[in-house]
Amino acid sequence: MTSSHSQPPLSDDTTVVEADPRADDAPPEATVPDDQGLQPVKLLIGVVGVAFTLWAMLNLFLAFAYYPEWFFNSKILMGALGLVVGVGGAAVLFYFINVAVEALPRRLEHGLIPYAFLLPGFSLIGLMLLYPTLQTIHYSFANADSTAYVGLQNYVDLFGSGAFWSAVINNLLWIAIVPALTVAIGVVVAVLADKLSAGGEKWAKSFIFLPMAISFVAASAIWLTQVYAYQAPGRPQTGMLNAILTAFGGQPQNWLSIDTGRLNSLLLMVILVWLQTGLAMVLLSAAIKGVPEDTIEAARIDGATEWQIFWKVVIPQIKGTIITVFITVLILVMKVFDIVYVLTNGRANTDVIANQFFNQLFARGQAGLASALVVILLIAVIPVLIYQVKQFREQEAMR
């Protein structure tokens, strides 16, 4: 007896379609959200949220400066609040930016979202870098208190000043000596440290890099009291140079006042070289370790000496790092200020452009001349920056 639920027999021309076993594994088709129109309420919430967040953050930071008593004059409290509000405020700001952009039509949203998130960063760059630069250029054509235009008179006064040209000569000496000497010593130290054992290399590099942790002001004070200190003849000499000189029967010298052959400027340069050699050593040592060993072995097989290997195999392959370190120190040297200000304040022909700017602005109240000095320094730095960017792009293209 057959069941009433049994299937009827299939005819000869009936086609049986089997289920595709791959159908269960196929990923679901991507759904493209329908285009949406403008959402005015959401847009308004985003815009108001951005404006309120910026207003609140700005007023809080201004309160730190103008009303510290509100925070019990506690720098720790203000620092903690600044950290919390700065990080938290940034998160809230980006949230409302996202809300505002999502309220736009779909096509417009997709096009604007990357720029919307870049906008705060670009705004800070414009506020902290571009705006002061333009204002400085503007003030360089104004008088001492920036209340009236004087045309090019500030530049005429500077280029006709002997003190300005003395500072320019000193800057050129710093540029010619400090970067080259820093890179040279850094290469030598990196090569010699590479010959030590692992433990010896670690300790040697740590000791040489240690001055990088010292500020320029602190380093200047150390060298002034421990190396260049001068006491009148007959008194104990606390400075190393005078102690050595008097030990051999010489007379103590006020080293930072000797401008013969720009000796005092050279002694100031020694401090910056001491500070920057550690950075140069670390970067150049990493570059030397990155030189392929097979190129060195091939040179040895060809009969090259170690000296030839160093100059013709190693140096060409670390040329990019050498240029990077050189330009980094060069830019630092062009705006050197702390060392000169602490040790001599520009006396005895040791002045540099940055120190002269400081004195013109804060000691003499000549805002116009000070701004003109900054513009001249800016123009001098721009070609170096362009060259650095060009070198970086060339290095990236070769990788």
C-alpha positions in Angstrom: 0.0 0.0 0.0 1.5 3.3 -1.1 1.4 6.5 1.0 -0.8 9.3 -0.1 2.1 11.6 0.3 4.4 9.8 -2.1 5.7 11.9 -5.0 4.4 11.0 -8.5 6.8 9.3 -10.8 8.8 11.7 -13.0 8.2 11.6 -16.7 11.0 11.1 -19.1 11.2 14.7 -20.2 11.3 16.1 -16.6 14.6 17.8 -15.8 15.9 17.6 -12.2 17.8 20.7 -11.1 20.2 19.9 -8.3 21.2 22.6 -5.7 24.6 24.1 -6.3 26.7 23.2 -3.2 28.6 26.5 -3.6 25.5 28.6 -3.1 25.8 28.3 0.7 29.4 29.4 0.7 28.9 32.4 -1.6 29.3 35.8 0.1 26.3 38.0 0.3 26.2 40.6 -2.4 27.4 44.1 -1.3 24.6 46.5 -0.8 25.1 50.0 -1.9 23.3 52.4 0.3 20.8 54.5 -1.4 21.8 58.1 -1.9 20.4 60.3 0.8 19.6 63.9 0.7 20.6 66.7 3.1 19.7 66.1 6.7 19.4 69.7 8.1 18.8 68.7 11.8 21.8 66.4 11.9 24.0 69.0 10.1 23.0 71.7 12.5 23.8 69.4 15.5 27.3 68.7 14.0 28.1 72.3 13.2 26.9 73.6 16.6 28.8 70.8 18.3 32.0 71.7 16.5 31.6 75.4 17.3 30.8 74.8 21.0 33.7 72.3 21.5 36.2 74.8 20.0 34.7 77.6 22.1 34.9 75.6 25.3 38.5 74.4 24.7 39.7 77.8 23.7 38.2 79.5 26.7 39.5 76.9 29.1 43.1 77.3 27.8 42.7 81.1 28.0 41.5 80.8 31.6 44.7 78.9 32.4 46.7 82.0 31.3 44.5 84.9 32.6 42.7 83.4 35.6 45.1 80.9 37.2 43.4 81.6 40.6 40.4 79.7 39.4 42.6 76.6 39.5 44.2 77.4 42.8 47.3 78.6 41.0 48.2 74.9 40.7 50.3 74.1 37.6 49.8 70.4 38.2 46.0 70.8 38.2 46.1 73.0 35.0 48.4 70.5 33.3 46.1 67.6 34.1 43.0 69.5 33.0 44.8 70.6 29.8 45.7 67.0 29.0 42.2 65.7 29.7 40.5 68.5 27.8 43.0 68.5 25.0 42.6 64.7 24.3 38.9 64.5 25.2 38.1 67.7 23.3 39.8 66.4 20.2 37.8 63.2 20.3 34.5 65.2 20.8 35.5 67.6 18.0 36.1 64.7 15.5 32.8 63.1 16.6 30.8 66.3 15.7 32.8 66.7 12.5 31.8 63.2 11.5 28.1 64.0 12.4 28.1 67.1 10.3 29.7 65.3 7.3 27.3 62.4 7.5 24.4 64.8 7.3 25.4 65.8 3.7 24.2 64.0 0.6 26.0 60.7 0.1 28.2 61.7 -2.8 29.3 64.9 -1.1 29.9 63.1 2.1 32.3 60.6 0.5 34.2 63.4 -1.1 34.5 65.6 2.0 35.2 63.0 4.7 39.0 62.8 4.3 39.4 66.6 4.2 37.1 67.1 7.2 39.3 64.9 9.4 42.4 66.7 8.1 40.9 70.1 8.7 41.8 70.4 12.4 45.4 69.5 11.7 45.7 71.9 8.8 44.0 74.6 10.9 46.6 74.2 13.7 49.4 74.4 11.2 47.9 77.6 9.8 47.4 79.1 13.2 50.7 78.2 14.7 53.0 78.4 11.6 51.6 80.2 8.6 49.8 83.0 10.4 52.9 84.0 12.5 55.1 83.8 9.4 52.8 86.2 7.5 52.5 88.5 10.5 56.3 88.6 10.9 56.8 89.5 7.2 54.1 92.2 7.6 55.7 93.7 10.8 59.2 93.8 9.1 57.9 96.7 7.0 56.7 98.6 10.1 58.3 100.8 12.8 59.6 99.8 16.2 56.2 99.4 17.8 54.4 98.2 14.6 52.1 101.2 14.4 53.2 102.7 11.1 54.8 101.5 7.9 58.4 102.4 7.1 58.8 100.5 3.8 62.2 98.9 3.4 63.9 101.1 6.0 64.4 98.2 8.4 66.2 96.2 5.8 68.3 99.2 4.8 69.3 99.7 8.4 70.3 96.1 8.8 72.3 95.8 5.6 74.1 99.0 6.6 74.9 97.8 10.1 78.4 96.4 10.9 76.9 94.4 13.8 74.6 92.6 11.4 77.4 91.6 9.0 79.5 90.4 11.9 76.6 88.2 12.9 76.2 86.9 9.4 79.9 86.1 9.2 79.6 84.2 12.5 76.6 82.3 11.2 78.5 81.3 8.1 81.4 80.0 10.3 78.9 78.0 12.3 77.4 76.6 9.1 80.8 75.7 7.6 82.3 74.1 10.7 79.7 72.5 13.0 77.7 70.3 10.6 80.8 68.9 8.8 82.6 68.3 12.1 79.6 66.7 13.7 79.1 64.3 10.8 82.8 63.5 10.6 83.1 62.7 14.3 79.8 60.8 14.1 81.0 58.6 11.3 84.4 57.9 13.1 82.7 57.0 16.4 80.1 54.8 14.6 82.7 52.9 12.8 84.9 52.4 15.9 81.9 51.4 18.1 81.0 48.9 15.5 84.3 47.1 16.1 83.6 46.6 19.8 81.8 43.7 21.4 78.1 43.9 21.7 78.3 45.0 25.4 81.1 47.4 24.7 79.3 49.0 21.8 76.2 49.4 23.9 78.0 51.2 26.7 80.1 53.3 24.4 77.1 54.5 22.4 75.1 55.2 25.6 78.0 57.3 27.0 78.4 59.3 23.7 74.7 59.8 23.3 74.2 61.0 26.8 74.7 64.8 26.1 71.6 64.7 23.9 69.6 64.5 27.1 71.0 67.9 28.2 69.4 71.1 27.2 71.5 73.7 25.4 71.4 76.1 28.4 72.5 73.4 30.8 75.3 72.3 28.5 76.5 75.9 28.2 76.6 76.2 32.0 78.5 73.0 32.3 81.2 74.1 29.8 81.4 77.6 31.2 82.0 76.4 34.8 84.0 73.3 34.1 86.0 74.1 31.0 86.2 77.8 30.1 86.0 79.3 33.6 88.5 82.1 34.3 89.9 83.3 37.6 92.4 86.1 38.2 96.1 85.1 38.2 97.1 83.8 41.6 93.7 82.3 42.3 92.8 78.6 41.9 91.6 77.9 38.3 88.4 75.9 38.3 88.2 75.8 34.5 90.0 72.8 32.8 91.7 74.9 30.1 93.2 77.4 32.5 94.1 74.7 35.0 96.1 72.9 32.3 97.6 76.2 31.1 98.7 77.3 34.6 100.1 73.9 35.4 102.6 74.4 32.6 103.5 77.8 33.8 101.2 79.9 31.6 98.8 82.7 32.5 95.0 82.1 32.7 93.0 83.4 29.8 89.5 84.7 29.5 88.8 82.3 26.6 85.4 83.6 25.7 86.8 87.2 25.2 89.5 86.2 22.8 88.2 87.0 19.3 91.5 86.6 17.5 90.8 84.2 14.6 87.3 84.0 16.1 88.6 81.7 18.8 85.7 82.4 21.1 83.2 81.5 18.5 85.1 78.3 17.8 84.9 77.4 21.5 81.2 78.0 21.4 80.9 75.7 18.4 82.6 72.9 20.3 79.6 72.7 22.7 77.1 72.2 19.9 79.3 69.5 18.3 79.5 67.8 21.7 75.7 67.9 21.9 74.9 66.6 18.4 77.6 64.0 17.9 75.5 61.4 19.7 72.6 61.9 17.3 74.9 61.7 14.3 76.5 58.5 15.7 73.3 56.7 16.2 71.9 57.4 12.8 75.1 56.7 10.9 75.8 53.6 12.9 72.3 52.2 11.9 73.2 53.1 8.3 76.5 51.4 8.4 75.0 48.2 9.9 72.5 48.3 6.9 75.3 48.0 4.3 75.0 44.6 2.7 77.8 42.3 3.9 78.2 40.7 0.5 79.4 44.0 -1.0 82.1 44.3 1.6 83.2 40.7 1.1 83.3 41.2 -2.6 85.5 44.2 -2.2 87.8 42.1 0.1 88.0 39.3 -2.5 89.0 41.9 -5.1 91.9 42.9 -2.9 90.6 46.2 -1.5 92.1 47.4 1.8 89.9 48.3 4.8 90.5 52.0 4.0 89.4 51.5 0.4 86.3 49.5 1.5 85.4 52.3 3.9 85.6 55.1 1.3 84.5 53.3 -1.8 82.0 50.8 -0.5 80.6 51.9 2.8 80.5 55.7 2.4 78.6 55.7 -1.0 75.9 53.4 0.5 75.3 55.6 3.5 75.5 58.9 1.6 71.7 59.5 2.0 72.0 59.3 5.8 75.1 61.5 5.8 73.1 64.2 3.9 70.1 63.9 6.2 72.3 64.3 9.4 74.2 67.1 7.8 71.1 69.1 6.8 69.5 68.4 10.2 72.5 69.9 12.1 72.7 72.7 9.5 69.2 73.9 10.1 69.8 73.7 13.8 73.0 75.8 13.4 71.3 78.5 11.3 69.0 79.3 14.2 71.5 78.7 17.1 70.8 81.0 20.0 70.9 79.4 23.5 74.7 78.8 23.6 75.6 82.3 22.4 73.1 84.0 24.7 74.1 82.1 27.8 77.9 82.4 27.4 78.5 85.7 25.7 75.2 87.3 24.7 77.0 88.3 21.4 79.9 90.1 23.1 83.4 90.0 21.7 82.3 89.4 18.1 80.3 86.2 18.9 76.9 87.5 17.9 74.6 85.5 15.6 71.4 86.4 13.8 69.0 84.6 16.3 70.7 86.3 19.3 70.6 89.7 17.5 66.9 89.2 16.9 66.3 88.5 20.6 68.2 91.6 21.7 66.5 93.8 19.1 63.0 92.7 20.2 63.2 92.2 24.0 66.2 94.4 25.0 65.7 97.4 22.6 62.0 97.1 21.7 62.7 97.3 18.0 60.0 95.0 16.7 60.5 96.1 13.1 64.2 95.3 13.0 63.6 92.1 14.8 61.0 91.0 12.3 63.3 91.9 9.4 66.0 89.7 11.0 63.6 86.8 11.2 62.6 87.2 7.6 66.2 87.2 6.4 66.8 84.0 8.4 63.7 82.5 7.0 64.8 83.2 3.4 68.2 81.7 4.2 66.6 78.5 5.5 64.1 77.9 2.7 66.7 76.7 0.1 68.1 74.2 2.6 64.6 72.8 3.3 63.9 72.5 -0.4 67.1 70.6 -0.9 66.3 68.3 2.0 62.8 67.5 0.6 64.4 66.8 -2.8 66.9 64.4 -1.3 64.2 62.6 0.7 62.2 62.1 -2.5 65.2 60.8 -4.3 65.9 58.3 -1.6 62.3 57.1 -1.5 62.3 56.7 -5.3 65.5 54.5 -5.0 63.9 52.1 -2.5 
